Amino acid sequence: MAGKIIVAVAVLSVAVVLCMGLYTLWVGGTAARSWSNKLMRIRVLAQFIAILIIIAVAYFSGSFNF
């Protein structure tokens, strides 16, 4: 149960950063120049961490059969 919550939080954080990045691109102006690239880099890092979390939860829950 805790694994599902951790995965949900990781995926939700990626979605929030993605929406923030898209919003800054939509607004444009100085906000887009200073924040959109930073937010998209943060999104890529958050996605990487979320994938690691998903793999770890799947591994420790016994979903992987090696």
Buried (B, 14 or more C-beta within 10 A) or exposed (E): EEBEEBBEEBBEBBEEBBEBBBBBBEEEEEEBEEBBEEBBEBBEEBBEEBEEBBEEBEEEEEEEEE
